[in-house]
Amino acid sequence: MAPYSSPSSRGSGIARPAVSAALLTLCALTLSACGSEDKADAADAGTAVTTQVTDATGTKVKVPATPERVVALSEMDLDASLALGVEPVGLTAGRGQKGAPRYLADQAKNIPVVGAVTGPDIEKVVQAKPDVILAGQLADEQVLAQLRKIAPTVVTIDDTKDWKKALQLTGTTLGKADEAEKFLADYGTRAAALRSDLGDQAGASVSVARYSAKGTAVMQQGVFISDVLKDLGFARPGIQNDKGEGHSTPLSDENLQEIDGDWLFIGSLDSGTDADLLGELAKKPAYQQLGAVREKHATVVDGTKWTSLGGAQAAVSVLDDIRKAMVK
């Protein structure tokens, strides 16, 4: 409001300050409005560059709409990120590996290791300067609290360990939801084509085992490879129809028949020592007596994709392996 001027001052030059004050007040109001608009624009911009996701534990996490520095703390997170066209700035070494799982080694050769299957190295995660951390199936609340102080942290894998659900959540987190859906559609098409091309092998009994210095272990329900085989309509022999207590179930040589089936796929995590041990296994009478071995239906596979945590690219690669072995 302009200052009050007495009647005696009206019409004289004394009134000019009042007019100037009014103009100043108007300008101030205008600038104030502009400032408010600027703040609103800034708020809108802030909203536009972030999004909220609900992770696998039900926790709501605010993340950048298009993350640029992603740390992947599980094999499945690394697989999914690369499948969606995002190269992480840090990864967790795969099970039995010093770096990325063997099947992802070429794609991930320039990504530094910031942890192991046992957990992340917090100092190395900090050095990676992430703007989003994909925490896989990490359940340690103390470690998660540390990670959340570094960057928004999303647990991507739920108790089912379903790679498809994890891929969709990762896609949402990385601003790649459409790419995730396209990947799943392509996988579905390829799986359907393989199922059709199996011919008289459709519905066959398929066994999956892993061999290491600790001996033979069989893959039961509730793990990645069993989900892929289910997509293809395969039967599973014996205890492989049941949910295991752990990731894989150890077997003695006396129980080696548990890995038998119409077809057997057996892998190792280590391409060196374990692969040599597979040669020793092949010499054992109990192994040679397996129906799949006698029928020449036993195939050695890459355990880092078949018998570990798995992921999107691993699933597609497994389809290729099965096609090569079983489609004539």
Secondary structure by P-SEA (a helix, b strand, c coil): ccccccccccccccaaaaaaaaaaaaaaaaaaaaaaaaaaaaaaaaaaacccccccccbbbbbbccccbbbbccaaaaaaaaaaccccccccccccccccccccccccccccccccccccaaaaaaaaccccccccccccaaaaaaaaaaccccccccccccaaaaaaaaaaaaccaaaaaaaaaaaaaaaaaaaaacccccccbbbbbccccccbbbbccccaaaaaaaaacccccccccccccccbbbbcccccccccccbbbbbbccccaaaaaaaaaaaccccccccccccccccccccccccccccaaaaaaaaaaaaacccc
